[in-house]
Amino acid sequence: MDKYQQYFTADKFAMSNGIELIECSPGHAKATIKIEERHLNGAGIVHGGLLFTLADFCFAAAVNSYGFITLSINASISFFAKSTVGTLTAEAKEIARSNKLCTCDINIFDENGVLLANFKGTAYITPKTIEF
């Protein structure tokens, strides 16, 4: 786990938003973020862009954890509920993988287990390896 955490701290955008990788293995990842005032939109709820960033980071960890640079080629998100306080958790699960493409399903929950959003992502697997 330490090797993944060390590698993904290079994601400066995710780190500057307070996202933390808590689990990572090939095709699976979990990441959390503690909501701060800076994460809220004008309506006082968590900004959709933060939810997308949390899910996208979790997606990146899951698909890159095999040791090959893997880059997103498509992503979409659906929002189901709002949140204003607490800790959010994203969990990525790979649902398909070939020699060139992989697809993940990422759910974001609040600390009470309420499903806030679902993110679907597809990525291209490059031949370039990652040094963990």
Buried (B, 14 or more C-beta within 10 A) or exposed (E): EEEBEEBBEEBEEBBEBBBBBBBBEEBBBBBBBEBEEEBBEEEEBBBBEBBBBBBBBBBBBBBBBBEBBBEBEEBEBEBEEBBEEEEBBBBBBBEEBEEEBBBBBBBBBBBEEEEBBBBBBBBBBEEEEBEE
